Amino acid sequence: MRKNWIAAAVLGLLLNGCAGVQTAPTQAEKQALAPTGKLRGAFLANQPAHARKDPASGELQGIAIDLGRELARRIGVPFEAVTYPTPAALVGSIKSGQWDIIFTGIIPSRAKDLDFSAPYIQIEMGYLVGKGSSISNISQVDRPGVRIAVLEKGATDFLLTPTLKAATLVRTRTIAEAVDMVRSGQADALAAIKTVMFSITDRFPGLRVLDGRIGVEDIGIGVPKGRADGAGYIRKAVDEVKAEGFVKATVERAAVRGLVAAP
């Protein structure tokens, strides 16, 4: 009886210890992820969900930077940030060979070119309206004559294109262009992720984000198809950093409204 109790205790200690063990990459996994000797991570520039420039130093800081550096540390190589100005430019770079991993929304249309990890953060999506707008809640947006500005090939473009019944989408190349359309009356609402919209309302008093959400964008790490060894390691590593509390800590440190660590 005593032997059984001791064996059970030892097994419990071993299992608890394994929870904090970091999986080291095999040589094949390392080569697949860092063929240039660096882990190059791609994401949108000046996107609160990923990274922003520090006003004082000008250096990029944020969740993608923290997570990218941690993954590079585990692999044993330096991390290099590769940024793109628009979602269209980011998506258009998938087959360019300019990066090794991409921090982006887990969207079905991208799965044909990318193998994704589990989501590490989630971002609420919603609507922003202009000063004096008669639209007061989400249910009033999808109506005849309402023009909704969206970033071309962004998360809300993919969400709303197949689901809108009466309103019209107006696609723009940049978020600044979409905001200008709402402020000038050329669009009645902007559909975007809330992390972006809250930062917009900070700069333009009078614009407001409607309560509620139209969806949630799951953000994960993608690896280009054909790098199965690398994709397998990224899946394991993302699961580990979530379980260890690393992602939760970096999300709390970033303090971005509309964004939470994924379960």
N, C-alpha and C positions, 0 to 999 in steps of 0.2 A: 504493500500500500504506500509506504514511504517512498519507494523507488518510483512509483507511478507519479506521485506528487512532484518529486524532484524533476522528473523528465518533462512534465507539463510546464513547470516553472521555467526550465531552461529553454524550451520551445517558445514560450511567450516572450522571453527576453530576446531571442534571436529574431522573431518576427517584428518586434518593436524596433530593434536596431536596424532592420532592413528598410524601414520606412524612411530613414534619413540617408540611405546609401545613394550616391550619385552614380549613374551608369556611365562608365567610360566608353567612348566610341571605339569601335574596331578600326583597323587601318582602312578597310574598305569604306566604312561610314565617314571617316575623316576625309578621305580623298573625294568622296561624292559631294561633301558639303563645302569643302575648302580647297578646291583644285589649284587656286592661285596662292595658297598659303595664308589667306585671310577669309573670314566669314563675312561676305558682303550681303547686307540686309537692305531691302528696298521698302520704302513707304512714302506716303504723301508728305510733302514739305509743309511746315506750319499748320499741322493738323493736331489739335489738342489731344486726340485719342492716341496719337503716336509720339510726336515730339514737337517741341517749340524752342525757338532760340531764347536763351537767357538774355534779358535786356542789358545786363551789365557786361557779361563776357562775350556774348554773341555765339556761345557754344550751344549745340543741340542738347536738350534735356527732355526726359519723358519716359514713358512706358516702353516704347520700342527700343530706345537707346539702352535702358537698364536691362531689358530682357535679352537684347542682342548681345550685349557685353557678357552677360551671364552665360549664354549658350556658347559664345566664343571661348570663354574661360574654360568651360567644361571640355570643349573640343581641343583646346590647347593652341589657339591661334588668335591674332588680333581681330577686332571687329571694325568693319568699315560701313558707314551709313551711305546709302545711295538714295537720294530723294528725287521726287518728281512733282511738278507743279499742279497737275490735275489728275483726276481718276482715269481719264482717257489715256493720258501719257503713261501712267503707272501700268494699266492693263495692257497697253500697246507694247510695253517693254518685256512681256513675259517670255518671248522667244529670242530676246536680244543677246542673252548671255552676259548681261551687265551685272548680274547679281546672282546670289546662291539661294537666298530665302526671301520671302516677301511677307510683310505684315499687312493683311488686307481682309476684307469681308469674305466670309465663306458663302459664295454665291454659286448655285448649280452650274451656270454657264462657264464658270472658271475652272470647274472640276475636270474638264476635258484636257486642260493643259497643266493643272497643278494637283499635287497630292497634299491634302491639308492635315494639320494637327487638329486636336479638339480645340474649341474656342477657349481663349484665355481671358478675353474681356467681352462685354456686351454693351452696345450703345443704343439708346432709345432714338427712334426716329419720329418726327412730328412736323408741325407747320409753324411758320413765322408769318405774321401779317403786318401791314403798314400802319402808321399812325392814323387814327380815325377810321380804320376799316370797320365795316359793318359785320364782318365775320367774327363771331365771339366763341365758337367752339368747333371742334373737328367735324361734327356732323354737317356743318354748313358749307364745307369746302367742295365736296364732289357734287356740284350743281351746274346746270347749263350756264355758260357765259363766264365761269370762273377759270382764270388762267393761272396755272401753277408752274413756277420756275423750278427746274431741277438741274443738277449737274449732269451733263451727258455721261452715261455709263457709270454714274454713281449709284450708291445703294438704293436711294429712293426712286431713281429712274427704273431700276430693275423691279422694284416693289410695285410701283404704281402703273407702269405700262400695261400689264395684263389685267389690272383690277379696277381702274377708273371706269365709271359708267357715264358721266356727263361732263365733267370738267375737262379742260384741255391742258396738256403738258407743253411747256416752253423750255426747250433744252438750251443750256448755256455752257460755255467752255470753262468758266471760272466761277467761283462762289461770289466774287466781287461783282461780276456782271449780273448775277442773279439778284443780289441785294439791291443793286442800282435799279433793276427793273421794278422791284417791289416799292422802293422809295419814290420812283418817278410815276408810279401808277401803270406801268406797262405790264405788270403781273399783279395778281391779287393776293398771292401767297407764295411762299418759298417752302418747298419740302426738302428737308435735309436731316442729317443726324443732329441731335440736340447739343452735342459738345461744340459743334460749330455755331449753331444758332445762339446759344447763350453768350458766346464771345462776341457775336455781332451786336446783340442788344446792349452789351457793355459799351460799345463804341457809338451806337446810334440810338439815343434815347427816343422813345416813342414807338419803336418797333417792339413787338411782343411775341413771345412763344406761347402758343395755345396749350392749355392743359391737356393731359392725356398723351397717348402715343398711337402711331399708326403701324408700328412694328418695332422689332429689335434686330439690329445687325450683329451677328456673331462675328467676332474678329479672331482669326487664327493665323498660323504661319504656314505658308505654302512653299512647296519645293517643286521645281519643274519636273514634269513627267520624264521618266528615263533615269531618275536618280533614286531608285527604290531603297538602296542602302541608306542614303541620306534622309529620305522621308521617314523611314522606320525609326531612325535615331531621334529625329525632331519630335515625333509623336511621343516617344518615351520621355524625352527631356522635358517637354511641355507638361506632361502629366506629373512629372516629379516636381517641377518648380511650383505648380499649383498646389500639390499636396504639402509641400514644405512651407507654404505661406509666402513665398517670394513674390508671386504676382499680386496677391492681396496687399502686401506691403508697398509695392511700387505704385499701385493704383491709389492707395491712401496718400502716398507722398505727392503724387501728381495733383490730387484734389481737383479733378475735372468734373464739372456738373454734367449729369446725364450719362455717366459711365460707371460701370461696376465690374468687379472681377467675376468671371464666369464660374458657375458652380462646377 
